[in-house]
Amino acid sequence: MAACERSALMLEVLFDQGQADGGPKAPGFVALPFSPAAPPEAPDRCALALRLSDAAAALSDRDAIALLGDCRRLLRPGGRVYCDGRQGGATFTRLARWAEFVGLVALGDDQAAPGWAKRQPPAEAEPLVSILMPAFNPRFFGAALDSALAQTWRHQEIIVSDDSEGDEIAAIVASRAKRGNIRLVQNRPRLRARRNYAQCVALARGEFVKFLNDDDLLAPQCVAIMVAAFQKVPDLVLATSHRWRINEASQVVADMPATRPVMGGDWVIDGVSLANAAIMHGLNFIGEPSTLMFRRSDFDPRPLLDADKPFHCNGAEVIGAVDYAMWSRVLVQGNAVFFKKRLCSFRSHPEQAQAKTEVVERSIDGIRGLQRMWIDLALFRRWPPHLVAIQPLERAATPGTLWRAETLRTLRAPSIAADEAIRQWRATARHPFE
C-alpha cells in the first residue's frame, strides 16, 4: 500500500455528549486517526457527526470503503458525516458510490455542507413482516405455507409469487385463504428464480422481509425471535440462525459442512467479518434465503449501484447462489445476529435446483466472482477469514460494549491466539491470494 494511503488522515468526530447541534460548524470536534488496516479505537454509535477533509478524496477505493464504513459504525442512528473541506463537493462526488455501498444516505441539497446520514430505522412496536414465498414446485409447498401460517408473530403478510405453469399452488393457497393474510401473484410468463425473488421484495409492504422457499419450513417462533433482535439491537441488517437439514420425508438428516453449528450461544457479529469468513472460504454457513431476515429498506434502489438488479454486491450477482448475493449486499452495511437455536429447516431433495450439476457449476463460478470482488476491494483486510468479531446478544445494545474475536467452529484455524492472528494478518503488506 502506498504511503499516502497510510497518511495522517484524521476523522473529525463530534462525540455524543447530549449536544443538540450536530452540524459541520458545531464546536467540539475531536481528531481521531484513521487507519485502513484497523477500526478506530472508539465505541460504536459514539458520534453525533463527523467531518471529512479534502484529503479523503485522494484515498483509493479500498481505503475510501474502510473510511466510510468506520463513519457508519461511529455514528449514532441519524448522525451525519460532512465533506467540509474547501473542495467538499468534489470530495462528496468522489466518495458517493462507496457511501451508498456501506449504507449511508445522501443529505439534501439544503444542508450547510454535502454529506451523508446514517439511517434511523422506524421504531414500531409491532412492525409488519412480509413472509415472501417465491414458489415453483407444489410438492412441498403446502407444508411450507402451513409453517408460515403457524408463526406466533401475528402482524404479518404472506406473499406467494407463483412461478409454476399449473394451478396446483394457487389451489393450495385458496384452501388456506381464511387462515391468514395471504396474497397470491401468478407469473405469466414465468420469471425464473432470481427475478421471482426480486418481485417478492417489490411486492412486500412490511418493514421486515423473511424469505421462505417452497420446500423449506419455519419454526413457529422464527419470525418473533428475529424481530425481537432487530427491535433490541442497533445496527442490525441481518438475522439468521442454525438450521435443520431435512429430507423428502421431513426427517432430520446429518448436517453438511454449511449447516453445522458455527457458534455456541446467541451473538451479534460484525457484518464485514462474517461475510469475509463465508466468502473467503466459499462456505455458506450464514444461510439460504429461508434462513434470513432483512429490513425491506436495505433493498431499496441505490442510484449509483443498483440499476434494476437488487441482488448483488458491487455488481457481483453470484449467479446460481442468490443467498450469497443477498447477505453480501447487506453485511457491508451493518451487523448480523446469529441464533444458536435452529429456527428453520432446509430441505435437500433431488428436485431442487441445487441438485442439478449445471446450477452447482454456475454457483461455483458466481462465488469465485464474489471472492474476486471482495479481494479487489480489500474487504478481507481487517479480519483473518477464520475469525469474526462478536458481542453477546444480551449486551449488544449497551453503549460501549466491546467486540472480541472468535474462531468459527466449522473453519480451519491456525494454532495461534486470536489477537496474534489479527496482528499478523493486518501487518501483512500483501497476501498470496491478492
C-alpha positions in Angstrom: 0.0 0.0 0.0 1.3 3.4 -0.9 2.5 5.7 1.8 -0.2 8.3 1.0 -2.8 5.7 1.7 -1.4 5.3 5.2 -1.4 9.1 5.6 -2.3 11.0 8.7 -5.9 11.5 7.6 -8.0 12.3 10.6 -11.6 11.7 11.2 -13.1 14.8 13.0 -15.6 13.4 15.5 -18.3 15.2 17.4 -18.9 12.8 20.2 -22.4 12.3 21.5 -22.5 14.1 24.9 -26.0 15.4 24.6 -25.3 18.2 22.1 -28.3 19.3 20.1 -26.3 20.8 17.3 -24.5 18.2 15.1 -23.9 20.5 12.1 -20.5 20.8 10.5 -19.7 24.1 12.3 -20.6 22.9 15.8 -17.9 23.2 18.4 -16.3 20.3 20.0 -15.0 18.2 17.1 -12.1 15.9 18.1 -9.5 14.4 15.7 -9.4 10.6 15.5 -6.7 8.8 13.5 -7.9 6.7 10.5 -6.1 3.5 9.5 -7.2 1.4 6.6 -5.9 -1.7 8.3 -7.8 -1.5 11.7 -11.0 0.0 13.1 -10.7 3.3 15.0 -10.4 3.0 18.8 -13.8 4.3 19.7 -17.1 2.6 20.6 -19.9 2.1 18.1 -22.5 4.8 17.8 -20.5 7.3 19.8 -20.7 10.3 17.4 -23.3 12.9 16.5 -21.4 14.0 13.5 -18.2 13.5 11.5 -16.2 15.8 9.2 -14.0 14.7 6.3 -11.3 17.0 4.9 -10.4 17.2 1.2 -7.7 14.6 1.8 -10.4 11.9 1.8 -10.9 12.4 -1.9 -7.3 11.2 -2.6 -7.9 7.8 -1.0 -8.0 4.7 -3.1 -11.4 2.9 -3.5 -10.2 0.3 -0.9 -9.4 2.9 1.7 -12.5 5.0 0.9 -14.7 2.0 1.7 -12.8 1.4 5.0 -13.1 5.1 5.9 -16.9 5.3 5.2 -17.5 2.0 6.9 -15.9 3.4 10.0 -18.0 6.5 9.7 -21.2 4.4 9.6 -20.1 2.4 12.7 -19.1 5.5 14.7 -22.3 7.4 14.0 -25.4 7.1 16.1 -28.6 6.5 14.0 -29.5 9.7 12.3 -25.9 11.0 12.7 -24.2 12.8 9.8 -20.9 12.8 8.0 -20.0 16.1 6.2 -17.5 16.8 3.4 -16.3 20.0 5.0 -13.2 21.0 3.1 -12.8 23.7 0.5 -13.5 21.1 -2.2 -16.4 19.5 -0.3 -18.5 19.0 -3.4 -15.6 17.2 -5.2 -15.0 15.0 -2.2 -18.7 14.1 -2.0 -18.7 13.1 -5.6 -15.6 11.0 -5.3 -16.9 9.1 -2.3 -20.6 8.9 -3.2 -20.6 5.4 -4.6 -18.9 3.9 -1.6 -21.1 5.8 0.8 -24.1 4.0 -0.8 -22.2 0.7 -0.6 -21.8 0.9 3.2 -25.3 2.0 3.7 -25.1 5.8 4.1 -27.8 8.0 2.6 -27.0 11.3 0.9 -28.1 14.5 2.6 -30.4 17.0 0.8 -29.1 20.0 -1.1 -30.3 22.4 1.7 -27.5 21.3 4.1 -24.6 23.5 5.1 -22.2 21.0 3.6 -22.6 17.9 1.4 -22.5 14.6 3.0 -24.5 11.6 4.2 -26.6 10.4 7.1 -26.8 7.1 8.9 -30.3 5.7 8.5 -32.6 5.8 11.5 -34.9 2.8 11.4 -38.6 3.1 12.3 -39.5 2.2 15.9 -42.8 0.5 15.6 -44.0 -1.7 18.5 -45.4 -4.3 16.2 -43.9 -4.0 12.7 -45.4 -5.7 9.7 -43.3 -8.7 8.5 -43.6 -9.9 4.9 -43.0 -13.6 4.5 -42.0 -14.0 0.9 -42.6 -17.3 -0.9 -41.0 -17.5 -4.4 -42.9 -20.7 -5.3 -42.4 -23.1 -8.2 -42.7 -26.7 -7.0 -46.1 -27.6 -5.4 -44.8 -30.9 -3.9 -43.8 -29.4 -0.5 -45.5 -26.0 -0.9 -48.4 -26.8 1.4 -46.2 -27.7 4.3 -44.1 -24.6 3.8 -47.2 -22.4 3.7 -48.5 -24.0 6.8 -45.3 -23.2 8.7 -45.7 -19.6 7.7 -49.3 -19.5 8.9 -48.2 -21.1 12.2 -46.0 -18.2 13.2 -46.5 -16.8 16.7 -45.9 -13.3 15.3 -49.3 -12.3 14.0 -48.7 -9.0 12.3 -47.5 -10.5 9.0 -48.4 -10.8 5.4 -47.6 -13.9 3.2 -46.8 -13.1 -0.4 -46.8 -16.1 -2.8 -45.2 -15.4 -6.1 -46.2 -18.4 -8.1 -43.8 -19.2 -10.9 -45.2 -22.6 -11.8 -47.0 -23.3 -15.1 -50.0 -25.0 -13.4 -52.7 -24.2 -10.9 -51.7 -26.5 -8.0 -50.0 -23.8 -6.0 -53.0 -21.5 -6.4 -55.3 -24.2 -5.3 -53.2 -24.8 -2.1 -53.4 -21.1 -1.4 -57.1 -21.0 -1.9 -57.6 -23.9 0.5 -55.9 -21.9 3.3 -57.1 -18.4 2.4 -59.1 -17.9 5.6 -56.2 -18.8 7.9 -54.1 -15.7 7.3 -53.2 -12.7 5.2 -52.1 -14.4 2.0 -51.6 -12.6 -1.3 -51.1 -14.7 -4.5 -49.5 -13.5 -7.7 -49.3 -15.9 -10.6 -46.5 -15.1 -13.1 -47.4 -15.5 -16.7 -45.0 -15.9 -18.3 -42.6 -17.3 -15.8 -40.0 -15.0 -14.2 -37.5 -17.7 -13.3 -35.8 -17.9 -9.9 -33.9 -14.6 -9.4 -36.5 -12.3 -10.9 -39.1 -14.1 -8.8 -37.1 -13.3 -5.6 -36.9 -9.7 -6.8 -40.6 -9.5 -7.5 -41.3 -10.8 -3.9 -39.3 -7.9 -2.5 -41.1 -5.4 -4.8 -44.5 -6.6 -3.6 -43.6 -6.6 0.1 -45.2 -3.9 2.4 -43.6 -5.0 5.6 -40.7 -3.3 7.4 -39.0 -6.7 7.5 -38.8 -9.4 4.9 -38.5 -13.1 5.6 -38.0 -15.4 2.6 -39.4 -18.9 2.7 -38.7 -21.2 -0.2 -41.4 -23.6 -1.3 -39.7 -26.7 0.1 -38.4 -25.3 3.5 -40.1 -24.9 6.9 -40.0 -22.2 9.6 -40.1 -23.0 13.3 -43.3 -21.4 14.9 -41.3 -18.7 16.8 -38.8 -17.9 14.0 -40.2 -14.5 13.0 -40.9 -13.4 16.6 -37.4 -14.2 17.7 -35.8 -12.4 14.8 -38.0 -9.3 15.0 -37.2 -9.0 18.8 -33.5 -8.9 18.0 -34.0 -6.1 15.4 -36.0 -4.1 17.9 -33.4 -4.5 20.6 -30.0 -4.2 18.9 -28.9 -1.1 16.9 -27.2 -1.5 13.5 -28.6 -4.9 12.7 -29.1 -5.6 9.0 -29.5 -9.4 9.1 -30.9 -12.1 11.4 -30.0 -15.7 10.8 -29.7 -18.9 12.8 -28.6 -22.5 12.6 -31.0 -24.7 10.6 -32.1 -28.2 10.4 -31.4 -30.2 7.3 -34.3 -32.4 6.4 -35.1 -34.9 3.6 -38.2 -35.5 1.4 -40.0 -37.2 4.3 -39.3 -34.2 6.6 -36.9 -36.3 8.6 -33.8 -34.6 10.1 -30.6 -35.8 8.4 -26.9 -35.3 9.1 -25.6 -31.8 8.8 -23.5 -30.9 5.8 -20.5 -28.5 6.4 -22.6 -25.4 5.8 -25.3 -26.4 8.3 -23.0 -27.5 11.2 -23.3 -25.1 14.2 -20.6 -22.5 14.0 -21.3 -20.6 17.2 -22.3 -21.6 20.7 -24.9 -19.1 22.0 -26.6 -16.1 20.5 -24.2 -13.5 19.2 -24.2 -10.2 17.3 -21.5 -10.4 14.7 -19.7 -7.6 12.8 -21.1 -7.8 9.3 -17.9 -7.5 7.3 -16.1 -10.1 9.4 -19.0 -12.5 9.0 -19.2 -12.1 5.2 -15.5 -12.3 5.0 -15.3 -15.7 6.6 -18.1 -17.1 4.4 -16.9 -15.6 1.1 -13.2 -16.3 1.6 -13.9 -20.0 2.5 -16.7 -20.3 -0.1 -18.9 -21.9 2.6 -22.4 -20.6 3.2 -22.8 -21.2 6.9 -24.8 -17.9 7.0 -27.8 -19.4 5.5 -30.0 -20.0 2.5 -32.8 -17.4 1.8 -35.3 -19.2 4.1 -32.9 -18.8 7.0 -32.6 -15.0 6.7 -34.5 -11.9 7.7 -33.7 -8.4 6.4 -35.2 -4.9 6.5 -37.0 -4.3 3.3 -35.4 -0.8 3.0 -32.0 -2.4 2.7 -33.1 -3.5 -0.8 -34.3 -0.1 -1.9 -32.7 1.0 -5.1 -29.4 2.8 -4.7 -28.9 5.3 -7.7 -25.1 4.7 -8.1 -25.1 0.9 -7.5 -28.2 -1.0 -8.4 -29.9 -0.1 -11.7 -32.6 -2.8 -11.8 -30.8 -5.6 -10.0 -31.3 -5.7 -6.3 -29.3 -8.9 -5.5 -25.6 -8.2 -5.9 -22.6 -6.8 -4.1 -21.0 -4.0 -6.0 -22.0 -5.7 -9.3 -21.1 -9.3 -8.2 -24.5 -11.1 -8.8 -23.3 -14.5 -7.7 -25.4 -16.3 -10.4 -26.6 -19.6 -9.1 -26.3 -18.5 -5.4 -28.8 -15.8 -4.8 -28.3 -16.2 -1.0 -24.7 -15.0 -1.3 -25.9 -12.0 -3.3 -28.5 -11.1 -0.6 -26.4 -11.3 2.5 -23.2 -9.9 1.0 -25.1 -6.8 -0.1 -26.4 -6.1 3.4 -23.5 -7.2 5.6 -21.2 -4.4 4.4 -23.9 -2.0 5.8 -24.1 -3.3 9.4 -24.1 -6.3 11.7 -25.9 -9.7 12.0 -27.4 -11.6 14.8 -26.8 -15.4 14.8 -29.0 -17.6 16.9 -27.9 -20.9 18.2 -31.4 -22.3 18.1 -32.4 -23.9 14.7 -35.2 -21.7 13.5 -35.9 -23.2 10.1 -35.5 -26.4 8.2 -33.6 -26.6 4.9 -34.9 -29.4 2.7 -32.5 -31.5 0.5 -34.2 -33.4 -2.3 -33.5 -34.5 -5.9 -36.0 -32.0 -7.4 -34.4 -28.8 -6.1 -32.2 -26.6 -8.3 -29.1 -27.1 -6.1 -29.2 -30.8 -7.1 -28.6 -30.0 -10.7 -25.0 -30.1 -12.0 -25.3 -27.1 -14.2 -26.7 -25.0 -11.3 -23.8 -26.1 -9.0 -21.3 -25.1 -11.7 -22.9 -21.7 -12.1 -22.9 -21.1 -8.4 -19.2 -22.0 -8.1 -18.4 -19.6 -10.8 -20.6 -16.9 -9.1 -19.0 -17.4 -5.7 -15.5 -17.1 -7.3 -16.6 -13.8 -8.9 -17.7 -12.6 -5.5 -14.4 -13.6 -4.0 -12.5 -11.6 -6.7 -14.6 -8.5 -6.0 -14.1 -8.9 -2.2 -10.4 -9.2 -2.6 -10.2 -6.3 -5.2 -11.9 -4.0 -2.6 -9.7 -5.3 0.3 -12.7 -6.2 2.4 -10.7 -9.1 3.8 -8.0 -6.7 5.1 -9.0 -6.3 8.8 -10.1 -9.9 9.7 -8.4 -13.2 9.1 -11.0 -15.4 7.5 -11.3 -17.9 10.4 -12.2 -15.2 12.8 -15.3 -13.0 13.3 -15.9 -10.0 15.7 -18.7 -10.7 18.2 -20.7 -9.3 21.0 -23.1 -11.2 23.3 -26.7 -10.5 22.1 -27.9 -9.6 25.6 -25.2 -6.8 25.9 -25.0 -5.6 22.3 -27.4 -2.7 22.8 -25.4 -1.4 25.8 -23.3 1.6 24.9 -19.5 0.9 25.0 -19.8 -2.9 24.6 -16.6 -4.0 23.1 -16.1 -6.5 20.2 -13.9 -9.6 20.7 -12.6 -12.1 18.1 -14.0 -15.6 18.0 -13.0 -18.6 15.8 -15.8 -20.2 13.9 -16.1 -23.8 14.7 -16.5 -25.2 11.2 -13.5 -23.4 9.7 -9.9 -24.5 9.8 -7.9 -22.2 12.1 -4.2 -21.6 12.8 -2.9 -22.7 16.2 -2.2 -19.2 17.5 -4.2 -16.8 19.7 -6.8 -14.7 18.0 -5.1 -11.4 18.9 -1.8 -12.5 17.4 -3.5 -13.9 14.3 -5.2 -10.5 13.8 -1.9 -8.6 14.4 0.0 -10.8 11.8 -2.9 -10.5 9.3 -3.1 -6.7 9.5 0.7 -6.4 9.3 0.9 -8.4 6.0 1.6 -6.0 3.2 0.3 -8.4 0.5 -1.4 -11.7 0.9 -0.7 -14.6 -1.5 -4.3 -14.6 -2.9 -4.1 -10.9 -3.9 
